[in-house]
C-alpha cells in the first residue's frame, strides 16, 4: 500500500451538522389549528432557540484520523451491502459492520457512503450484534480512495454501483431480450469513465445469431474490445469466459433476462444463483438478483452480479469528455478545426469526415450523437 492510498491522519476538515431531529422551538401550524378550531389567539411559546446563521455556525471541525485509535483499527474490503450494514472481509472472517455516522454525513452525495468493493478500515465492537448474535460487529471508520468505480444516474443523483473492480463483463443476448447496441455503448462509456476494462459477452447464441449481431460483434472487435459468444445450454464460450474472469475482480452487468446469473452458475456451478424465465410476450426478464455481492471463484478471482436494468443513464461524465470514451475518435479529434468541437454540427470536423470515409462506424457515431444531445437536454432542464 502506497503512502497516497493511506488515509491522512490528523487533517482538520469542516463537515455539516446532521439535521436537527427535535421539534421546532415555535409551533407554527396556524392553518391546521384554524381548520380544527384550535387556534389560540395568544400562543405562548414553550421555548425558543436563537442561533447565528453564518457558514461557520452550520459546520463543525473534526479530525480525519485519530492517532490514538490507530492500533484498534483493522483493514478489509466490503463484499456485500445490506441496507446500512456492510459485510467486511478482513482475510480471516466476514464481519457485519455499521457505518460511522460522520462518514455517512460526509459522503451522502454519493447516495451510498460505502459500496460493495470498497477497501475500508473498521473498529471492532465488544457488544453482541443484534443481527448475528456474536461480538463480531464493527464500525467502518474510513474508506480508502477508490481505484475504479461503476456509476449510473439515479434521478438527479449519482448511484455508485460497485468500486475497485478490474473488469466489467457487459452481457447482451441474441434474443429474449434482443440486444440493444446503444445500451452496450452506454456501458462502455461508463466503464472507461470509471477506469474499468470492459469485455463484451453476447449470450444465448443457441437461440440464433443473425447477420446483424455478427456485424455488431465484428465492429466492436475492430476497435479493440474482446467479444465472446456464449451459451449455457451448449457450453459455448464458457471456458473462454473463465480466462477473462480468472484472478480478476469482475462486475457483470446487463439487462434483466440476458442470463448474467446463468453465466455465473456455469463458470462456478456450486453457487446455484436464482434464475428466471423471460416473458415470451414482452421479451423482458424478471429481477432475480437484488444484492450486489462478491462471490469467490474456485479458479481464482471474484465475480459480482448486479440487478438487471432496462436503461442506463450515465453519470460523472462531463459533456466535454464524451469523445474520450469513444476510443476510435482519438486519432481524429486533434485534427478538428475547432478545439471545442462537439463533433455533432461543426464544419471541418475530422470525426465526421472519418465517418463519411468509413473509418468510423456510423452506428457508433450515431450513438455518440444521441448520448451527447440527451445530456445537453438534461442539463437544460
JODA-V534607 format. One record per pair of residues at least 12 apart in sequence whose C-alpha atoms are under 8 Angstrom apart, sorted by the first residue. I is the first residue (numbers start at 0). J is the second residue. If there is no record, write none. Layout:
{{I;J} {I;J}}
This chain:
{{4;143} {4;144} {5;143} {6;63} {6;64} {6;141} {6;143} {7;63} {7;64} {8;62} {8;63} {8;64} {8;65} {8;66} {9;62} {9;63} {9;64} {9;65} {9;66} {10;62} {10;63} {10;64} {11;60} {11;61} {11;62} {11;63} {12;60} {12;61} {12;62} {12;63} {13;58} {13;59} {13;60} {13;61} {14;58} {14;59} {14;60} {14;61} {14;104} {14;105} {15;57} {15;58} {15;59} {15;104} {15;105} {16;57} {16;58} {16;59} {17;104} {24;44} {24;45} {24;46} {24;47} {24;48} {25;44} {25;45} {25;46} {25;47} {26;44} {71;122} {71;123} {72;120} {72;121} {72;122} {72;123} {73;89} {73;120} {73;121} {73;122} {73;123} {74;89} {74;118} {74;119} {74;120} {74;121} {75;87} {75;88} {75;89} {75;90} {75;118} {75;119} {75;120} {75;121} {76;88} {76;89} {76;116} {76;117} {76;118} {76;119} {77;114} {77;115} {77;116} {77;117} {77;118} {77;119} {78;115} {78;116} {78;292} {78;293} {78;294} {79;114} {79;115} {79;116} {79;290} {79;291} {79;292} {79;293} {80;114} {80;115} {80;290} {80;291} {80;292} {81;290} {83;97} {83;98} {84;96} {84;97} {84;98} {85;97} {85;98} {85;113} {94;135} {94;136} {94;137} {95;131} {95;135} {95;136} {95;137} {96;121} {96;136} {96;137} {96;138} {96;139} {97;136} {97;137} {97;138} {97;139} {98;113} {98;138} {98;139} {98;140} {99;138} {99;139} {99;140} {102;140} {102;141} {108;156} {108;157} {109;156} {109;157} {109;158} {109;159} {110;156} {110;157} {110;158} {110;159} {111;158} {111;159} {113;142} {114;159} {114;160} {114;161} {114;162} {115;160} {115;161} {115;162} {115;291} {115;292} {115;293} {116;161} {116;162} {116;163} {116;164} {116;293} {117;142} {117;143} {117;145} {117;161} {117;162} {117;163} {118;142} {118;143} {118;144} {118;145} {119;139} {119;140} {119;141} {119;142} {119;143} {120;139} {120;140} {120;141} {120;142} {120;143} {121;137} {121;138} {121;139} {121;140} {121;141} {122;137} {122;138} {122;139} {122;140} {123;135} {123;136} {123;137} {123;138} {124;136} {124;137} {124;138} {145;162} {145;163} {146;162} {146;163} {146;194} {147;162} {147;163} {147;164} {147;165} {147;193} {147;194} {147;195} {148;160} {148;161} {148;162} {148;163} {148;164} {148;193} {148;194} {148;195} {149;161} {149;162} {149;189} {149;190} {149;193} {149;195} {150;189} {150;193} {150;313} {150;314} {150;315} {151;189} {151;311} {151;312} {151;313} {151;314} {152;311} {152;312} {152;313} {152;314} {153;312} {157;314} {157;315} {160;291} {161;250} {161;291} {163;248} {164;195} {164;247} {164;248} {164;249} {164;250} {165;195} {165;196} {165;247} {165;248} {165;249} {166;195} {166;196} {166;197} {166;198} {166;247} {166;248} {166;249} {166;250} {167;190} {167;195} {167;196} {167;197} {167;198} {167;249} {167;250} {167;251} {167;252} {168;197} {168;198} {168;199} {168;200} {168;249} {168;250} {168;251} {168;252} {169;183} {169;186} {169;197} {169;198} {169;199} {169;200} {169;251} {169;252} {169;253} {170;199} {170;200} {170;201} {170;202} {170;251} {170;252} {170;253} {170;254} {170;257} {170;258} {170;259} {171;183} {171;199} {171;200} {171;201} {171;202} {171;253} {171;254} {171;257} {172;201} {172;202} {172;203} {172;204} {172;257} {172;258} {173;201} {173;202} {173;203} {173;204} {173;206} {173;207} {173;208} {173;212} {174;203} {174;206} {174;207} {175;256} {175;257} {175;277} {175;278} {175;279} {175;282} {175;283} {175;284} {176;254} {176;256} {176;257} {176;277} {176;282} {176;283} {176;284} {177;282} {180;215} {181;366} {182;310} {182;311} {184;363} {184;366} {185;311} {185;312} {185;313} {186;311} {187;324} {188;321} {188;324} {188;325} {189;313} {189;314} {189;316} {191;324} {192;315} {192;316} {192;324} {197;224} {197;225} {198;224} {198;225} {198;226} {199;224} {199;225} {199;226} {199;227} {200;226} {200;227} {200;228} {200;229} {201;226} {201;227} {201;228} {201;229} {202;228} {202;229} {202;230} {202;257} {202;258} {203;229} {203;230} {203;231} {203;257} {203;258} {204;228} {204;229} {204;230} {205;230} {205;232} {205;233} {218;360} {222;326} {222;327} {227;239} {227;240} {231;261} {231;262} {231;265} {237;262} {237;265} {237;266} {238;266} {240;266} {241;266} {244;299} {244;300} {244;301} {244;302} {245;296} {245;298} {245;299} {245;300} {245;301} {246;298} {246;299} {246;300} {246;301} {247;299} {247;300} {247;301} {247;302} {248;300} {248;301} {248;302} {248;303} {249;300} {249;301} {249;302} {249;303} {250;302} {250;303} {250;304} {250;305} {251;302} {251;303} {251;304} {251;305} {252;304} {252;305} {252;306} {252;307} {253;307} {253;308} {254;284} {254;307} {254;308} {254;309} {254;310} {255;283} {255;284} {255;285} {255;286} {255;306} {255;307} {255;308} {255;309} {256;275} {256;276} {256;277} {256;283} {256;284} {256;285} {256;286} {256;307} {257;284} {258;274} {259;304} {260;272} {260;273} {260;274} {260;288} {260;304} {261;274} {263;302} {267;296} {267;297} {273;287} {273;288} {274;287} {275;287} {286;306} {286;307} {287;306} {288;304} {288;305} {288;306} {288;307} {289;305} {289;306} {290;305} {290;306} {291;303} {291;304} {291;305} {291;306} {292;304} {292;305} {318;371} {318;374} {318;375} {319;339} {319;341} {321;367} {321;371} {322;367} {325;367} {327;359} {328;350} {328;359} {331;349} {331;350} {331;353} {332;349} {332;350} {334;348} {334;349} {335;347} {335;348} {335;349} {335;350} {336;348} {336;349} {343;368}}
